[in-house]
Amino acid sequence: MNRKEVLEKMAEICKDVFEDESLIITEELSAADVEDWDSLAHMSLVNELGKTFGVTFTLEEVAECTRIGDLLDALMNHLSLTQ
């Protein structure tokens, strides 16, 4: 999967986790931009991304990823290691 395809899949997951189909998912989107993006929702998002893509994020990645772009970078790094 290329970066654009992964971002598109992430967008679907974000809309499900945040229960908001109207969200416009960009790499710049952060918790400050989404009303329901609190620490519990963040963990749910990371968990769903991990399950969907078959990766395990480190605690450091979970804590440091504050934007969709950060999560995408971490995810792409994991996916490149498994190929």
Secondary structure, DSSP 8 states (H G I E B T S, - for coil): --HHHHHHHHHHHHHHHTT-TT----TT-BGGG-TT--HHHHHHHHHHHHHHHT----HHHHHH--BHHHHHHHHHHHHHHH-
